């Protein structure tokens, strides 16, 4: 997939994940795109692991299924970020 498609998929997936994930997420459009791109890689890798049984760093394709996998990956990425950066008072 070319870089422009990754940016578009990342923007869409990151924005949807931020709408779905509870709480207030800060960040600008660049962080939303990066969240979606990382989510595409996380979701694509998990999908490949579940379907083929091998762990490989792959990206989700630019399709409806790829968007769904990317959104799930972006939600996982948000959850991991807020889990590890939570401050103990």
Biopython code that builds the backbone (N, CA, C, O; Angstrom):
import numpy as np
from Bio.PDB.StructureBuilder import StructureBuilder

atoms = [
    (1, "UNK", "N", (0.857, -1.162, 0.000)),
    (1, "UNK", "CA", (0.000, 0.000, 0.000)),
    (1, "UNK", "C", (0.906, 1.229, 0.000)),
    (1, "UNK", "O", (1.897, 1.267, 0.730)),
    (2, "UNK", "N", (0.584, 2.208, -0.791)),
    (2, "UNK", "CA", (1.449, 3.379, -0.857)),
    (2, "UNK", "C", (1.221, 4.296, 0.344)),
    (2, "UNK", "O", (0.263, 4.128, 1.099)),
    (3, "UNK", "N", (2.103, 5.250, 0.504)),
    (3, "UNK", "CA", (2.116, 6.103, 1.690)),
    (3, "UNK", "C", (0.875, 6.984, 1.775)),
    (3, "UNK", "O", (0.402, 7.261, 2.877)),
    (4, "UNK", "N", (0.338, 7.429, 0.654)),
    (4, "UNK", "CA", (-0.862, 8.254, 0.679)),
    (4, "UNK", "C", (-2.060, 7.460, 1.190)),
    (4, "UNK", "O", (-2.869, 7.978, 1.959)),
    (5, "UNK", "N", (-2.172, 6.219, 0.769)),
    (5, "UNK", "CA", (-3.263, 5.371, 1.261)),
    (5, "UNK", "C", (-3.096, 5.109, 2.753)),
    (5, "UNK", "O", (-4.090, 5.062, 3.478)),
    (6, "UNK", "N", (-1.853, 4.935, 3.233)),
    (6, "UNK", "CA", (-1.622, 4.755, 4.673)),
    (6, "UNK", "C", (-2.059, 5.984, 5.452)),
    (6, "UNK", "O", (-2.648, 5.862, 6.527)),
    (7, "UNK", "N", (-1.775, 7.171, 4.919)),
    (7, "UNK", "CA", (-2.154, 8.403, 5.604)),
    (7, "UNK", "C", (-3.669, 8.535, 5.667)),
    (7, "UNK", "O", (-4.216, 8.886, 6.713)),
    (8, "UNK", "N", (-4.350, 8.259, 4.562)),
    (8, "UNK", "CA", (-5.813, 8.364, 4.538)),
    (8, "UNK", "C", (-6.437, 7.323, 5.466)),
    (8, "UNK", "O", (-7.328, 7.644, 6.253)),
    (9, "UNK", "N", (-5.968, 6.075, 5.373)),
    (9, "UNK", "CA", (-6.480, 5.026, 6.255)),
    (9, "UNK", "C", (-6.186, 5.360, 7.714)),
    (9, "UNK", "O", (-7.030, 5.141, 8.583)),
    (10, "UNK", "N", (-4.995, 5.887, 7.985)),
    (10, "UNK", "CA", (-4.633, 6.260, 9.345)),
    (10, "UNK", "C", (-5.504, 7.368, 9.899)),
    (10, "UNK", "O", (-5.913, 7.317, 11.059)),
    (11, "UNK", "N", (-5.791, 8.366, 9.085)),
    (11, "UNK", "CA", (-6.653, 9.462, 9.527)),
    (11, "UNK", "C", (-8.055, 8.966, 9.852)),
    (11, "UNK", "O", (-8.615, 9.314, 10.891)),
    (12, "UNK", "N", (-8.615, 8.164, 8.976)),
    (12, "UNK", "CA", (-9.968, 7.652, 9.192)),
    (12, "UNK", "C", (-10.016, 6.723, 10.404)),
    (12, "UNK", "O", (-10.884, 6.870, 11.265)),
    (13, "UNK", "N", (-9.090, 5.769, 10.473)),
    (13, "UNK", "CA", (-9.081, 4.806, 11.581)),
    (13, "UNK", "C", (-8.788, 5.489, 12.910)),
    (13, "UNK", "O", (-9.418, 5.164, 13.916)),
    (14, "UNK", "N", (-7.848, 6.426, 12.936)),
    (14, "UNK", "CA", (-7.533, 7.138, 14.172)),
    (14, "UNK", "C", (-8.695, 7.980, 14.663)),
    (14, "UNK", "O", (-8.968, 8.022, 15.863)),
    (15, "UNK", "N", (-9.380, 8.649, 13.754)),
    (15, "UNK", "CA", (-10.526, 9.475, 14.144)),
    (15, "UNK", "C", (-11.667, 8.617, 14.685)),
    (15, "UNK", "O", (-12.292, 8.975, 15.683)),
    (16, "UNK", "N", (-11.939, 7.497, 14.037)),
    (16, "UNK", "CA", (-13.003, 6.603, 14.518)),
    (16, "UNK", "C", (-12.633, 6.013, 15.874)),
    (16, "UNK", "O", (-13.484, 5.913, 16.758)),
    (17, "UNK", "N", (-11.368, 5.620, 16.047)),
    (17, "UNK", "CA", (-10.939, 5.053, 17.328)),
    (17, "UNK", "C", (-11.043, 6.075, 18.447)),
    (17, "UNK", "O", (-11.441, 5.732, 19.560)),
    (18, "UNK", "N", (-10.689, 7.333, 18.169)),
    (18, "UNK", "CA", (-10.809, 8.369, 19.189)),
    (18, "UNK", "C", (-12.267, 8.648, 19.543)),
    (18, "UNK", "O", (-12.563, 9.008, 20.683)),
    (19, "UNK", "N", (-13.184, 8.488, 18.584)),
    (19, "UNK", "CA", (-14.603, 8.673, 18.876)),
    (19, "UNK", "C", (-15.152, 7.524, 19.705)),
    (19, "UNK", "O", (-16.006, 7.734, 20.567)),
    (20, "UNK", "N", (-14.671, 6.310, 19.453)),
    (20, "UNK", "CA", (-15.179, 5.130, 20.150)),
    (20, "UNK", "C", (-14.594, 5.016, 21.548)),
    (20, "UNK", "O", (-15.314, 4.681, 22.489)),
    (21, "UNK", "N", (-13.294, 5.288, 21.705)),
    (21, "UNK", "CA", (-12.618, 5.084, 22.982)),
    (21, "UNK", "C", (-13.140, 6.082, 24.011)),
    (21, "UNK", "O", (-13.213, 7.277, 23.722)),
    (22, "UNK", "N", (-13.505, 5.617, 25.212)),
    (22, "UNK", "CA", (-14.071, 6.530, 26.210)),
    (22, "UNK", "C", (-13.014, 7.478, 26.769)),
    (22, "UNK", "O", (-11.832, 7.141, 26.841)),
    (23, "UNK", "N", (-13.455, 8.651, 27.157)),
    (23, "UNK", "CA", (-12.557, 9.630, 27.744)),
    (23, "UNK", "C", (-12.149, 10.691, 26.745)),
    (23, "UNK", "O", (-12.531, 10.653, 25.575)),
    (24, "UNK", "N", (-11.370, 11.632, 27.227)),
    (24, "UNK", "CA", (-10.912, 12.746, 26.402)),
    (24, "UNK", "C", (-9.490, 12.473, 25.924)),
    (24, "UNK", "O", (-8.575, 12.349, 26.737)),
    (25, "UNK", "N", (-9.304, 12.380, 24.628)),
    (25, "UNK", "CA", (-7.975, 12.213, 24.050)),
    (25, "UNK", "C", (-7.566, 13.529, 23.420)),
    (25, "UNK", "O", (-8.313, 14.124, 22.644)),
    (26, "UNK", "N", (-6.392, 13.966, 23.759)),
    (26, "UNK", "CA", (-5.861, 15.181, 23.149)),
    (26, "UNK", "C", (-5.166, 14.830, 21.846)),
    (26, "UNK", "O", (-5.207, 13.688, 21.388)),
    (27, "UNK", "N", (-4.545, 15.806, 21.275)),
    (27, "UNK", "CA", (-3.765, 15.544, 20.077)),
    (27, "UNK", "C", (-4.310, 16.268, 18.869)),
    (27, "UNK", "O", (-5.472, 16.671, 18.825)),
    (28, "UNK", "N", (-3.450, 16.420, 17.902)),
    (28, "UNK", "CA", (-3.824, 17.098, 16.672)),
    (28, "UNK", "C", (-4.011, 16.075, 15.554)),
    (28, "UNK", "O", (-4.066, 14.872, 15.807)),
    (29, "UNK", "N", (-4.107, 16.552, 14.348)),
    (29, "UNK", "CA", (-4.376, 15.667, 13.219)),
    (29, "UNK", "C", (-3.192, 14.728, 12.945)),
    (29, "UNK", "O", (-3.389, 13.596, 12.503)),
    (30, "UNK", "N", (-1.967, 15.196, 13.206)),
    (30, "UNK", "CA", (-0.792, 14.345, 12.986)),
    (30, "UNK", "C", (-0.803, 13.164, 13.955)),
    (30, "UNK", "O", (-0.510, 12.036, 13.561)),
    (31, "UNK", "N", (-1.139, 13.418, 15.218)),
    (31, "UNK", "CA", (-1.187, 12.316, 16.181)),
    (31, "UNK", "C", (-2.324, 11.349, 15.855)),
    (31, "UNK", "O", (-2.202, 10.148, 16.094)),
    (32, "UNK", "N", (-3.419, 11.860, 15.315)),
    (32, "UNK", "CA", (-4.523, 10.991, 14.903)),
    (32, "UNK", "C", (-4.105, 10.099, 13.740)),
    (32, "UNK", "O", (-4.431, 8.912, 13.721)),
    (33, "UNK", "N", (-3.389, 10.657, 12.775)),
    (33, "UNK", "CA", (-2.904, 9.874, 11.632)),
    (33, "UNK", "C", (-1.921, 8.808, 12.103)),
    (33, "UNK", "O", (-2.010, 7.651, 11.694)),
    (34, "UNK", "N", (-0.982, 9.200, 12.965)),
    (34, "UNK", "CA", (-0.005, 8.233, 13.477)),
    (34, "UNK", "C", (-0.679, 7.134, 14.282)),
    (34, "UNK", "O", (-0.300, 5.967, 14.184)),
    (35, "UNK", "N", (-1.684, 7.504, 15.081)),
    (35, "UNK", "CA", (-2.441, 6.501, 15.828)),
    (35, "UNK", "C", (-3.098, 5.504, 14.882)),
    (35, "UNK", "O", (-3.063, 4.299, 15.131)),
    (36, "UNK", "N", (-3.690, 5.990, 13.811)),
    (36, "UNK", "CA", (-4.328, 5.103, 12.846)),
    (36, "UNK", "C", (-3.348, 4.224, 12.101)),
    (36, "UNK", "O", (-3.639, 3.057, 11.839)),
    (37, "UNK", "N", (-2.179, 4.768, 11.752)),
    (37, "UNK", "CA", (-1.173, 3.970, 11.049)),
    (37, "UNK", "C", (-0.630, 2.879, 11.958)),
    (37, "UNK", "O", (-0.495, 1.730, 11.537)),
    (38, "UNK", "N", (-0.316, 3.231, 13.211)),
    (38, "UNK", "CA", (0.136, 2.221, 14.174)),
    (38, "UNK", "C", (-0.978, 1.196, 14.416)),
    (38, "UNK", "O", (-0.714, 0.000, 14.537)),
    (39, "UNK", "N", (-2.195, 1.667, 14.483)),
    (39, "UNK", "CA", (-3.335, 0.757, 14.637)),
    (39, "UNK", "C", (-3.491, -0.191, 13.467)),
    (39, "UNK", "O", (-3.874, -1.347, 13.646)),
    (40, "UNK", "N", (-3.191, 0.297, 12.252)),
    (40, "UNK", "CA", (-3.252, -0.570, 11.075)),
    (40, "UNK", "C", (-2.215, -1.685, 11.168)),
    (40, "UNK", "O", (-2.493, -2.828, 10.806)),
    (41, "UNK", "N", (-1.031, -1.353, 11.649)),
    (41, "UNK", "CA", (-0.005, -2.381, 11.808)),
    (41, "UNK", "C", (-0.345, -3.346, 12.935)),
    (41, "UNK", "O", (-0.164, -4.554, 12.785)),
    (42, "UNK", "N", (-0.832, -2.835, 14.058)),
    (42, "UNK", "CA", (-1.214, -3.723, 15.168)),
    (42, "UNK", "C", (-2.383, -4.614, 14.751)),
    (42, "UNK", "O", (-2.345, -5.826, 14.962)),
    (43, "UNK", "N", (-3.404, -4.027, 14.170)),
    (43, "UNK", "CA", (-4.566, -4.804, 13.737)),
    (43, "UNK", "C", (-4.231, -5.797, 12.644)),
    (43, "UNK", "O", (-4.700, -6.935, 12.670)),
    (44, "UNK", "N", (-3.414, -5.374, 11.676)),
    (44, "UNK", "CA", (-3.008, -6.276, 10.597)),
    (44, "UNK", "C", (-2.181, -7.436, 11.111)),
    (44, "UNK", "O", (-2.339, -8.567, 10.650)),
    (45, "UNK", "N", (-1.297, -7.165, 12.067)),
    (45, "UNK", "CA", (-0.471, -8.231, 12.630)),
    (45, "UNK", "C", (-1.308, -9.222, 13.436)),
    (45, "UNK", "O", (-1.102, -10.432, 13.342)),
    (46, "UNK", "N", (-2.250, -8.712, 14.227)),
    (46, "UNK", "CA", (-3.126, -9.599, 14.995)),
    (46, "UNK", "C", (-4.008, -10.422, 14.059)),
    (46, "UNK", "O", (-4.218, -11.613, 14.289)),
    (47, "UNK", "N", (-4.524, -9.791, 13.005)),
    (47, "UNK", "CA", (-5.353, -10.511, 12.040)),
    (47, "UNK", "C", (-4.551, -11.618, 11.354)),
    (47, "UNK", "O", (-5.055, -12.726, 11.170)),
    (48, "UNK", "N", (-3.311, -11.324, 10.976)),
    (48, "UNK", "CA", (-2.458, -12.340, 10.357)),
    (48, "UNK", "C", (-2.165, -13.472, 11.335)),
    (48, "UNK", "O", (-2.151, -14.639, 10.944)),
    (49, "UNK", "N", (-1.933, -13.138, 12.598)),
    (49, "UNK", "CA", (-1.678, -14.160, 13.606)),
    (49, "UNK", "C", (-2.891, -15.066, 13.791)),
    (49, "UNK", "O", (-2.746, -16.283, 13.902)),
    (50, "UNK", "N", (-4.078, -14.484, 13.823)),
    (50, "UNK", "CA", (-5.288, -15.280, 14.037)),
    (50, "UNK", "C", (-5.665, -16.129, 12.826)),
    (50, "UNK", "O", (-6.201, -17.226, 12.984)),
    (51, "UNK", "N", (-5.393, -15.640, 11.630)),
    (51, "UNK", "CA", (-5.809, -16.382, 10.438)),
    (51, "UNK", "C", (-4.780, -17.387, 9.959)),
    (51, "UNK", "O", (-5.145, -18.456, 9.469)),
    (52, "UNK", "N", (-3.495, -17.065, 10.092)),
    (52, "UNK", "CA", (-2.471, -17.975, 9.570)),
    (52, "UNK", "C", (-1.678, -18.677, 10.655)),
    (52, "UNK", "O", (-1.042, -19.698, 10.393)),
    (53, "UNK", "N", (-1.703, -18.151, 11.859)),
    (53, "UNK", "CA", (-0.940, -18.759, 12.944)),
    (53, "UNK", "C", (0.502, -18.307, 13.002)),
    (53, "UNK", "O", (1.269, -18.816, 13.820)),
    (54, "UNK", "N", (0.895, -17.365, 12.160)),
    (54, "UNK", "CA", (2.254, -16.844, 12.186)),
    (54, "UNK", "C", (2.214, -15.365, 12.529)),
    (54, "UNK", "O", (1.308, -14.644, 12.110)),
    (55, "UNK", "N", (3.192, -14.923, 13.286)),
    (55, "UNK", "CA", (3.264, -13.516, 13.666)),
    (55, "UNK", "C", (4.138, -12.781, 12.658)),
    (55, "UNK", "O", (5.325, -13.077, 12.524)),
    (56, "UNK", "N", (3.556, -11.837, 11.960)),
    (56, "UNK", "CA", (4.280, -11.055, 10.967)),
    (56, "UNK", "C", (3.815, -9.610, 11.059)),
    (56, "UNK", "O", (2.638, -9.347, 11.306)),
    (57, "UNK", "N", (4.728, -8.681, 10.864)),
    (57, "UNK", "CA", (4.391, -7.265, 10.879)),
    (57, "UNK", "C", (3.793, -6.900, 9.530)),
    (57, "UNK", "O", (4.512, -6.671, 8.558)),
    (58, "UNK", "N", (2.488, -6.849, 9.486)),
    (58, "UNK", "CA", (1.788, -6.520, 8.244)),
    (58, "UNK", "C", (0.798, -5.399, 8.506)),
    (58, "UNK", "O", (0.388, -5.167, 9.643)),
    (59, "UNK", "N", (0.432, -4.732, 7.477)),
    (59, "UNK", "CA", (-0.531, -3.649, 7.577)),
    (59, "UNK", "C", (-1.867, -4.109, 7.020)),
    (59, "UNK", "O", (-1.938, -5.003, 6.177)),
    (60, "UNK", "N", (-2.916, -3.481, 7.506)),
    (60, "UNK", "CA", (-4.241, -3.774, 6.969)),
    (60, "UNK", "C", (-4.381, -3.102, 5.606)),
    (60, "UNK", "O", (-3.803, -2.042, 5.364)),
    (61, "UNK", "N", (-5.139, -3.716, 4.737)),
    (61, "UNK", "CA", (-5.343, -3.163, 3.407)),
    (61, "UNK", "C", (-6.367, -2.042, 3.409)),
    (61, "UNK", "O", (-7.085, -1.841, 4.389)),
    (62, "UNK", "N", (-6.428, -1.317, 2.307)),
    (62, "UNK", "CA", (-7.357, -0.202, 2.169)),
    (62, "UNK", "C", (-8.687, -0.732, 1.658)),
    (62, "UNK", "O", (-8.985, -0.678, 0.465)),
    (63, "UNK", "N", (-9.482, -1.249, 2.598)),
    (63, "UNK", "CA", (-10.812, -1.770, 2.290)),
    (63, "UNK", "C", (-11.654, -1.623, 3.551)),
    (63, "UNK", "O", (-11.172, -1.137, 4.573)),
    (64, "UNK", "N", (-12.907, -2.043, 3.474)),
    (64, "UNK", "CA", (-13.775, -1.964, 4.648)),
    (64, "UNK", "C", (-13.243, -2.870, 5.756)),
    (64, "UNK", "O", (-13.199, -2.467, 6.918)),
    (65, "UNK", "N", (-12.843, -4.086, 5.407)),
    (65, "UNK", "CA", (-12.268, -5.000, 6.391)),
    (65, "UNK", "C", (-10.971, -4.464, 6.976)),
    (65, "UNK", "O", (-10.720, -4.599, 8.173)),
    (66, "UNK", "N", (-10.153, -3.860, 6.132)),
    (66, "UNK", "CA", (-8.908, -3.256, 6.595)),
    (66, "UNK", "C", (-9.160, -2.083, 7.531)),
    (66, "UNK", "O", (-8.423, -1.886, 8.498)),
    (67, "UNK", "N", (-10.196, -1.306, 7.248)),
    (67, "UNK", "CA", (-10.559, -0.189, 8.115)),
    (67, "UNK", "C", (-11.012, -0.689, 9.476)),
    (67, "UNK", "O", (-10.634, -0.125, 10.503)),
    (68, "UNK", "N", (-11.812, -1.736, 9.493)),
    (68, "UNK", "CA", (-12.292, -2.300, 10.761)),
    (68, "UNK", "C", (-11.123, -2.833, 11.585)),
    (68, "UNK", "O", (-11.042, -2.589, 12.788)),
    (69, "UNK", "N", (-10.222, -3.558, 10.934)),
    (69, "UNK", "CA", (-9.045, -4.092, 11.619)),
    (69, "UNK", "C", (-8.165, -2.942, 12.120)),
    (69, "UNK", "O", (-7.612, -3.025, 13.217)),
    (70, "UNK", "N", (-8.032, -1.886, 11.341)),
    (70, "UNK", "CA", (-7.221, -0.737, 11.745)),
    (70, "UNK", "C", (-7.830, -0.011, 12.942)),
    (70, "UNK", "O", (-7.108, 0.410, 13.846)),
    (71, "UNK", "N", (-9.143, 0.137, 12.951)),
    (71, "UNK", "CA", (-9.810, 0.781, 14.083)),
    (71, "UNK", "C", (-9.631, -0.049, 15.350)),
    (71, "UNK", "O", (-9.362, 0.501, 16.418)),
    (72, "UNK", "N", (-9.776, -1.360, 15.240)),
    (72, "UNK", "CA", (-9.564, -2.237, 16.399)),
    (72, "UNK", "C", (-8.122, -2.114, 16.883)),
    (72, "UNK", "O", (-7.877, -2.034, 18.087)),
    (73, "UNK", "N", (-7.176, -2.100, 15.964)),
    (73, "UNK", "CA", (-5.775, -1.926, 16.334)),
    (73, "UNK", "C", (-5.507, -0.578, 16.982)),
    (73, "UNK", "O", (-4.726, -0.496, 17.930)),
    (74, "UNK", "N", (-6.139, 0.483, 16.489)),
    (74, "UNK", "CA", (-5.962, 1.811, 17.071)),
    (74, "UNK", "C", (-6.567, 1.888, 18.466)),
    (74, "UNK", "O", (-6.012, 2.555, 19.340)),
    (75, "UNK", "N", (-7.688, 1.220, 18.690)),
    (75, "UNK", "CA", (-8.281, 1.174, 20.031)),
    (75, "UNK", "C", (-7.352, 0.428, 20.979)),
    (75, "UNK", "O", (-7.170, 0.841, 22.124)),
    (76, "UNK", "N", (-6.765, -0.663, 20.510)),
    (76, "UNK", "CA", (-5.790, -1.397, 21.334)),
    (76, "UNK", "C", (-4.592, -0.497, 21.640)),
    (76, "UNK", "O", (-4.082, -0.496, 22.761)),
    (77, "UNK", "N", (-4.149, 0.259, 20.651)),
    (77, "UNK", "CA", (-3.020, 1.170, 20.841)),
    (77, "UNK", "C", (-3.362, 2.251, 21.871)),
    (77, "UNK", "O", (-2.537, 2.556, 22.732)),
    (78, "UNK", "N", (-4.552, 2.828, 21.799)),
    (78, "UNK", "CA", (-4.978, 3.814, 22.792)),
    (78, "UNK", "C", (-5.038, 3.203, 24.186)),
    (78, "UNK", "O", (-4.587, 3.816, 25.153)),
    (79, "UNK", "N", (-5.591, 2.003, 24.294)),
    (79, "UNK", "CA", (-5.691, 1.325, 25.581)),
    (79, "UNK", "C", (-4.308, 1.078, 26.179)),
    (79, "UNK", "O", (-4.084, 1.320, 27.365)),
    (80, "UNK", "N", (-3.382, 0.595, 25.348)),
    (80, "UNK", "CA", (-2.017, 0.356, 25.832)),
    (80, "UNK", "C", (-1.357, 1.651, 26.283)),
    (80, "UNK", "O", (-0.693, 1.681, 27.319)),
    (81, "UNK", "N", (-1.531, 2.712, 25.521)),
    (81, "UNK", "CA", (-0.927, 3.986, 25.867)),
    (81, "UNK", "C", (-1.444, 4.488, 27.215)),
    (81, "UNK", "O", (-0.658, 4.885, 28.075)),
    (82, "UNK", "N", (-2.756, 4.469, 27.397)),
    (82, "UNK", "CA", (-3.327, 4.978, 28.642)),
    (82, "UNK", "C", (-3.103, 4.017, 29.811)),
    (82, "UNK", "O", (-3.127, 4.451, 30.962)),
    (83, "UNK", "N", (-2.892, 2.752, 29.555)),
    (83, "UNK", "CA", (-2.571, 1.811, 30.615)),
    (83, "UNK", "C", (-1.163, 2.055, 31.147)),
    (83, "UNK", "O", (-0.954, 2.045, 32.360)),
    (84, "UNK", "N", (-0.205, 2.272, 30.267)),
    (84, "UNK", "CA", (1.183, 2.436, 30.684)),
    (84, "UNK", "C", (1.544, 3.849, 31.115)),
    (84, "UNK", "O", (2.551, 4.042, 31.795)),
    (85, "UNK", "N", (0.745, 4.839, 30.737)),
    (85, "UNK", "CA", (1.059, 6.210, 31.135)),
    (85, "UNK", "C", (0.173, 6.710, 32.266)),
    (85, "UNK", "O", (0.260, 7.882, 32.633)),
    (86, "UNK", "N", (-0.661, 5.872, 32.818)),
    (86, "UNK", "CA", (-1.523, 6.258, 33.927)),
    (86, "UNK", "C", (-0.659, 6.579, 35.139)),
    (86, "UNK", "O", (0.227, 5.806, 35.505)),
    (87, "UNK", "N", (-0.918, 7.701, 35.744)),
    (87, "UNK", "CA", (-0.129, 8.111, 36.904)),
    (87, "UNK", "C", (-0.777, 7.590, 38.180)),
    (87, "UNK", "O", (-1.996, 7.634, 38.342)),
    (88, "UNK", "N", (0.051, 7.106, 39.064)),
    (88, "UNK", "CA", (-0.414, 6.654, 40.370)),
    (88, "UNK", "C", (-0.311, 7.825, 41.348)),
    (88, "UNK", "O", (0.741, 8.454, 41.466)),
    (89, "UNK", "N", (-1.389, 8.106, 42.034)),
    (89, "UNK", "CA", (-1.391, 9.242, 42.980)),
    (89, "UNK", "C", (-1.330, 8.734, 44.395)),
    (89, "UNK", "O", (-1.322, 9.528, 45.336)),
]
sb = StructureBuilder()
sb.init_structure("model")
sb.init_model(0)
sb.init_chain("A")
sb.init_seg("    ")
for serial, (resi, resn, name, xyz) in enumerate(atoms, 1):
    if name == "N":
        sb.init_residue(resn, " ", resi, " ")
    sb.init_atom(name, np.array(xyz, "f"), 0.0, 1.0, " ", f" {name:<3s}", serial, name[0])
structure = sb.get_structure()
